[in-house]
Amino acid sequence: MPILPDYPYLLDALVPKSRPVFINIYGRSKIGKTTMTLGAIKECGRPFVYWQARKDKPEILRQELIQTLIQQVKPSAKPPRGSEWQDIFAWMDTLAGETPLALILDDFHLLLEADPVIASGLQIAWDLTLQHTGLALILIGSDMQAMWKMMTYSEPLYGRFTHVFKIRPYKFSSLDTLFSWRLPDLILTYAILGGVPAYWDQLDPKQSLDWNLHYRLQSDYFKAEGERLLALLGPEKAYRKVLFALSRQTHTRRELAGKSGSLYTKLRPILERMEVFDYIERLLPLSYPVRPRYLSALSHYRLTDPFLRYWATFLAPSIYSPQSAPQRVLRSDLVAFAWRTFLPDMLVAWKTINNTRKEFIDPRNPWGDKWWIDDDVTVLVLDFRNKGVLLSACFCCDTALEAETLLERYERVEKKLGRLMPGAQSKWLVLAQKGFSDRALDLMKTLNMAQYCDDFLMLDFMLYDRI
């Protein structure tokens, strides 16, 4: 398996064995946080103790940690005199002696959930003892909101971490080193599973994508995985309802709530938590001049996690409505799915767009670059200074794109753009799976549009140049 992008930086943090290290590692579940950490620890030669937390009573967890430390570091050692968290962490200095020990606490978010006092215990032990030793203390967690909250101003561990790593998924090009499939098959695989190595391990690289689609990608493992990811958010059934709604199209908070005023208020923390987990993203409605209250009320939310999009679209129906669900997922369904969801995401990272970003983006713009104008169009770049917009439209058709279809979408979006941002100048990037008719090509020349087609092959230069 290729190394994660953050691996070299973690290794650099661990190599100096004479200074204390306090590291916070968090990221999406199954992304490879533990594998990366253990690999870096072993490569730098530090002795280490690995302990994985679980859901249990705090006193039981404390005793398990003490026993693990004694067994793996010094079997003849006596337990700490106190039984509180700060006593255990301060006792580690005596236990390790001159050894540059590394303690890895995996699933640390479960410890925070079982006993929030552990953060204060760590703070006391770090301030009084551990920061003056050669200890490396590494916390790993999949609850990104809990792990991020530890670093905020009001929390005990604020300012204590020497290094923080939010682990990013594998890049698309990593698939090419594991699977000898054609480029369109690799793109479909990444559109379904994203850059999550644990999901890739479920596939058989010796078989074709069509075989894996039938025997692996619709297996019980992947059906249960969607439920497990939702369970990380919490017990609320509203998470599932929001996920299913967003798998169909983008929505505002009011649209998600429907006629229920109480649900509208309840949705705010639900959406914020899903956003912190990188399951969804918030798109601001395009407007000029910018109206903050308008942005807050009419912000659109869209599902961004590739696997959850696949699960909600193809696997969840067989769980919750088996009678109406299709018997099997067809390749043609996946191609249409990828063009609708995955391709717009990749266009944002396109090398050419990144190269022109300095020309389009106003560095004084405080609102970011995630904007919404229409469900069928992606706002790639927005320039407030020169009132310029770069838009993209993707068409997945059985035949060549006709001029009437393209013109209908163009006129609809341009009408909105003229109303929301008067005087704006737009540029269009149009992609069509089966190419363009002659009349469509003439129309695009008239409108000065750029076009690509060739059934995914045009993505070769885009995806391999991703940053």
Buried (B, 14 or more C-beta within 10 A) or exposed (E): EBBBBBBEEBBEBBEEBEEBBBBBBBBBBBBBBBBBBBBBBEEBEBBBBBBBBEEEEBEEBBBBBBEBBBEBBBEEBEBBEEEBBBBBBBBBBEBBEEBBBBBBBBBBBBBBEBBEBBBBBBBBBBEEBBBEBBBBBBBBBBBBBBBBBBBEEEBBBEEBBBBBBBBBBBBBBBBBEBBEBEBBBBBBBBBBBBBBBBBBEBBEEEBEBEEBBBEBBBBEEBBEBBEEBBEBBEEBEBBBBBBBBBBEEBBBBEEBBEEEEEBBEBBEEBBEBBBBBBBBBBBBBBBBEEEEEEBEEBBBBBBBBBBBBBBBBBBBBBEEEEEEBEEEBBBEBBBBBBBBBBBBBBBBBBBEBBEBBEEBBBEEEEBEBBBBBBEBBBBBBBBBEEBBBBBBBBBBBEEBBBBEBBBEBBEEBBEBBEEBBEEBEBBBBBBBBBBBBEBBBEBBEEBEBEBBBBEBEEBEEBBEEEE
